Amino acid sequence: MPDQPLPEAGTSTRTGRSGRTGRKDGPGRKNATDGRTDQAERTDPASPTAPRDASAVKEGVSRRRLLGTAGATGLALGAAGAAAGYAARPAEAAPLASLGTGEVMFHGKHQPGITDPLQARGHLLAFDLAAGAGRKEAAALLRRWSQTARRLMAGEAAAQDDTDVARDAGPSSLTLTFGFGHGFFARTGLDKQRPAALDPLPGFSSDHLDKARSDGDLWVQIGADDALVAFHALRAIQKDAGGAARVRWQMNGFNRTPGATAHRMTARNLMGQLDGTRNPKPAEPDFDTRIFVPASGAADPAWMADGSYAVVRRIRMLLDDWEKLSTGAQENVIGRRKADGAPLSGGTETTPMDLEKTDARGNLVVPVNAHARITRPDQNGGAAMLRRPFSYHDGIDADGTPDAGLLFVCWQADPVRGFVPIQRKLDRGDALSQYVRHEASGLFAVPGGAAPGEYVGQRLLES
């Protein structure tokens, strides 16, 4: 798990699932440049909104009745526990708590779910096209998925047969992201459009891969700050697949809920470590060239312009073994202090690591096989990737071992220059390798964002 904080990223008015008009100048504010949501903003209290006129309320409530949540105050994050049920008079219901108002735009230069802050809940799933389904069926499916994603991310109901699972909820920073696997191109007769960067990943010594839970023709990433909103999107996507595609595998994950800490901070994984300290940041001048395929001058086909490549790995953490280590031993494995993520060479979390610093005995303060040392870009020819994972816990095995770990998702303009060289180096001597096991893997080409009126992948499927 390479040591890479998730980057920061981003007043119109929309009607949400509840039929409520939500302002976009509070939490979940649309960023004027790329439409992404800024997590620091969406965890602030939202401003109450004025009631709508009677006809508008009636129209909205016909789809979603407002839940009587707590007002948008500093108590917003406890609103779910304080709710008393459906309001007797929806027009007088309090506005949604700030956590539910976060909204990410579907249309944009890049697909959502890449540079957006980590959400509390996530689902990753892959589909295989059904027997007999080809390019025509795939195009119709991506059109349906895109329409559903646009509506649900705006806090609206699905176009048809909405299940009401997300009834009364706001958008909750929902994102849906779509990608294509290696096999998709042969199934649709588009072999000549398959990028070379999508060639299968090489094998690694830490791999114990389950083929049934790896790869797939189509990949979908779902994230939201509310579990029911995320599940609602999952069911809508599964239903939209119809007879065109069947689920190959599904994985469910979680992160800390935004606002659960006193201040914004790098996420912790199930080992208790801050995870993502050295993530590249959008403000860095070479961020786009590292993470996104350029619109021109790249070896990738034109339809991948402004897209990215997602490496997806289910990494099981051997927590029973890990938790037997002392805190000091764990810190030596990682190369950072567990309490605050600072490098063992001193400073704060963001202090550059001094790889040459030694202790009184002449030993390197950051061990030579420490995970954070090995994954540094300057130790890998500048290789870097944007990590955006979810933790997972899928129960307890018969022997009492927890099936838990990381749903690792990383983004890069080229996996051959991003993920592969770092993972190869980890294979050769990472101290963390004896405490993790890679159990599933996939590589997906994620095209650029859809412009208004387009669906994701249209430039490929209608080329």
N, C-alpha and C positions, 0 to 999 in steps of 0.2 A: 504494500500500500504506500506508494510514493508520498513523501512529505511535501505536499504542494499547498490567507482566509479567503473564502469564497469572495469573488470580486463584488464591489458595490455596483448597482445598476439602477435605473429609475425606480381648459377645464370644461372637459365636456361632461355631460350628464347622461346617465344610463338608467334604465329601469331594470331592476334585478329580479331574481326569482320571486321575491316577496311582493313584487309590484311596487316597491319603494323606489323613489328617485334618489340616487346616491351621488353626492358630489365627488369629483375626481381630484379636488385640491387638498384632500386630507390623506389618510393612509391609502396606499395603493395608487398614488398619483401617477398619472401617465407621464413618462419622461419625454420631453419634446424631441429628442433625437432618435431614440430607438424604442420607445414605448415600454421599456422594462420597468419593474417595480423596485423601489428602494426599500429594503427591509427596515431601515431605521425609521422611515416615514410611516410604514404601515403598522408599526407597533405603537405609534403615538395615538392618543385619544382622538376620535373623530368628532367633528363638529356636528351637532344635531341639525337635521334638515327640516324645512317647513313642510307641513302636510300638503298633499296634492289635492286637486279639486276632486269632487265626488265622483265624476265620471271616470277619471283616471284611476282612482282608488278601486272602483268597482271592477274595471278592466283588469287591474293587476291582481286583485284578490281572486279573480276567477281562475288564475293559474296557481297562485301561492298565497296562503293566508299568513299574515305576519305573526311571528312568534313574539310574545311579550318579553323581550330580553331586557336586561339592564341597560340604562342609558350609556352613551359613549363617554364614560368618565374614566378615572384612574382605576375603577373597579371593573373595567370592561372585560378583562381576561377571566373574571370569575362569573361572568354573566350567565354562562351555560348552567351553572349550578343553581343560580338564583331564579331562573325562568320558571314561570308558573303555568306555562301552557299557552294555548291559543288565546289571543286577546279577544275580549268580548266585542270591541268595536275596533276593527283593524285600522281605521283612519287615525285613531289616537294612539296607536302602538308606538313605543319608543323606537328610535333608530337602531340599526344593527350595531353591535359592539365593533370596535375598531378592527379586530382581527378578521371579521367577516367582510369588511369593505374593500380589502385589497384586491385590485383588479390588474391583470396583465393583458396587454393587447395581443390578439391572435395574429393580426396582419403586421408585417414589419420586414425589415431587411433580413433578419435572421429569425429562425423559429424560436418560440418561447421555450423556457425550460433549460436554457444553456447558460446564460449570464445572469439569470434571476437568482435571488437569494434562496437558500435551501428552505424547502417547505417541511412542515411537520409530518406529513403523510405522503407516501409514494407507492405507486404500483408500476412494475416493469413487466411487460408481456410481449411475447413474440407470436406471430401467426405464420402459418404456411398457407399458400394459396390452395384452394380445393382442386381436386382432380377436374380437369377440363376448363378451369378458370385461367384466363390469359390476360393480355394487355387491356382489352376492353373492360373486363370485369374488375381488374385492378384500378383502372382509371375511375370507374363508377364508385368503387369502394373508397378511394382517397377523396373523392368529391363529397361523399356522405360524411366521412370522418372529419373533413375540414369544416363542413357546415356545422356538425355537432360540436366540434371544438370551439368554433367562434361563438356559438350561442352559450354554451356552458361557461366558458371563460368570462363572458359578459354577465353571468349571473342569471341567464334566461333558462327556460325549460327546453328540453330537447324538442325538435320539430315534430316528432311523432312518438306516440306511446311513451311519454315520459313517466318514469316510475314513481315520482314524488319523493324519492329517497332524500333529495336535497331540499325538500320543501322548507321554506322560510329562511333558508341560509343565503348569505351573500356570496360573491364570487370566491372569497377566501383564498385569493392569490392562486387560483387554479391555473395550471399549464398543461398542455398536451403537446407532445413532440413526436414526430413520425420519421422513421428511417427505413432503408432498404438493405436487406442482407444479400450475400453473395448469390444465393440460389434464385433470388427474385428475377434476375435478368434473363436467365435461361428460360424460366417459366413464362416470361412475357415476350420472348423473342427479341430482347434488347441487349444481347450479349455485347454488341459493339459499343454500347453506351456504359458498360460496366467499368468503373474506375480501376486502374491498376492498384491503387491504394487499398482496394477492398479484397485483395488476395488474402487467403486464410492466414491467421497469425501463426508464427512458429510455435513449437512445443516448448514448455519450460519445465524445469525439474520439480517445481512445486505444484504442477498440474495433476489433479485427480478428477478429470472432467467427466461429467455425466452428459453424454451426447443428447439425451432426451431433453435436457434443460439448457442446451447451448444452441447458438445460431438461430436460424429462422429466416423466412422470406421477408417478413415485415416486422418492424419493432415499434412499440409505443411506450413512451414514458409519460406517466401521469403524476403530478405533484399538486398538493393543496395543503392549506393550513387547517383544514377540517376533515376528519376521517370520512364523514358521510358525503361530503362534496367530492372527495377523491373516489369513493366507492361508486357514487352516482355516475361519475364520468367513466369509470371502468365498465359498468354494466351497459352504458350507452354505446361504448365502443364495441363491446362484445356483440350486442344486438345488431349494430350496424353492419357487422361483418356478414351476417346472413349466411347464404350458401357460397359466398365467394372465398372465404378463408376460415380456417379453424385455428383455435388456440394451440400453440405448440408448448408453451410454458408460461407460467406467471409467477412473479415474486413480489412480495409485499414488504415495504420498509417504512422507517420512521426516522425522525430527527427531533431534537428539542423544539418545543413550540416557541415561536417568536414571542418575546416578552417575558419568558420564564426566568430570564436572568436580569440582574439589575442594570446591565448595559450590554450593548451588542458585542458579541465575542465569537471567536472561532469555535466551531462545533466540536464536541467531544465524541469519540467513538466508544464502543463497548469495552475497550481496554482501559477507558478512563483518560485517554490521551487527547489533547487538542489535535485535531486532524484537518489539515489544509492550510497551515501557516504560510507556506511558500507558494500558494496559488498565484499564478500571474494575474495582474489586475488590469481592467480596461484602460486605466489612465496611463499605463506603460506604453511607450511608443511602438513597440513591436508586438503588442497584444494581438491585434487582428491577424498579423502574418503567422503567428504561432497557432491560433485557434481556428481561424476561418479560411476557407479556400478563396483566393482572390478572384475577382471578376475577370481578370485577364492575365495572361502570362503564366498560367499554371498548366501542369500536365493533365489535370483533371478535365473531364468533359464539361462543356459550357453549362449544362444543367446543374452542376454542383457549385456554381458561383455563389458565394456568401454562405455556403453550407459548411458542415464540419463532419468529422468522423468520431463516432462514439464507440469506445471499447467498454464492454459491459462484463464484469466478472463477479461471480458469487464467491466471496472469500470467507471461508469459515474460520473463525477465531477459536483456537484451542484454549478456551478461557480457564479451564481447570489447571492446566500447566502454567499459564501466564500468571494467574493469581497466587501461585505458590512462590513467585519471585518477590523479593523485597522491593520497596519503592525505588531504592537506589539501583538495584539490578535492572528493573524495568526501564529506568531512565538511561542507563548505559546501553540497553538494546536500542532505544529510540534515538538517543543523543540530545534529548531535551528534558527539561524539568517537567514533571507531571503536573505540578500545581498551576503553573502559568505558561507553559510552552516555551520558556526561554531556553536558548542553547546552553549546554553544559559549560561552554566557554565564558558565560556570563552575560548580563544585560537583561533585556526584556524580550518578549516573544518576537518582536520584529528586529532585534539586534542581529546584524550579520554574524554568522557563525565563524569563529576563529578556528580553522582546522589545524593550525600548527601549535596552538597553545598546549603547554605541558604542565603537569603538576610538579610538586617538590621532588618526586622521584624520577622525573623525566618522562613519565608516561603521558600519552596524548589524553587531554581532558575529554575530548569527543572520540570514543574508540574508533578504530579503523574500520570496523564492521558495523558501526551504528547506522541505523536506517536513514536518519536525516542526513548523514554525511554522503551516503551512497546515492541518494536521490537528488542531490543538489544539481541544478542545471550546469553549473560550471565544472562539475565532475562527470558530465555526460555530453560533452560537446555542445552545450546549450539546449539540449532536448528538454522540453517542458510540455506540460499538459494541464488543462483546467479540470480539477477534480470536483465532482458534484455528486457525492454518494448518499445512500440511505443506509442506516443500520437495519438489521433484521433479527428476529428471533422466531424460529419455527418449532418451538417446543423442546421437550427433553427426550433424548434417546432412551432406550430400554435400560442402558447401563448408567443412567443418570447424567450423561454428558449433555450440556446444552447445545442445541443446533442453532448457533447464533454467530453473527459476524457482520460483514459489510457487503452491501450491494454496491460494488465499486463501479462508478460511471465516470469516465474521463473523456475530455474533448480535445481535439487537436486538428490542425489542418492536414496533417499527414501522420498516420499511426506508425509508419516505418521510421519516421524521424522523432516521434513523440513517445508513445508507449513502449514500443519494442526495445529500443536501446536501454531504457531505464530498467525494464523488467529483466532483460538479459543480465544486466549488472547486478541486480538484486539476486538473481539466480546463482551468481558466482560467490556470494559470501555475505548476504544480509543477515544480521543477527536475529531479525524478526522472523525469518523464514521458518524456523522450527516451531513457531507458535501460530502459523496460519496455513491454510490449505485451500487452493483454488479449485472449486468444485464445478463451476460452469463458466462458459465464456461465449462471447459474441462480438462481432464487429459489424457496424452498420454505417452506411453512407446516409447522412442526414442533410437533405437539400436545404437551400436557403428558404427564407420565409416567403409566404404567399402574399402577393399584393392584393388589394381589395378587388374582388371579383374573380380571383384565382383560387385554386385549391393546391395543397402541398403536393409537389411532384409533377405538376402539370407540364412544366417545361421538359421533363423527361418523357412522360407518357403520351404527350401530344407532339413530340418532336418528329 
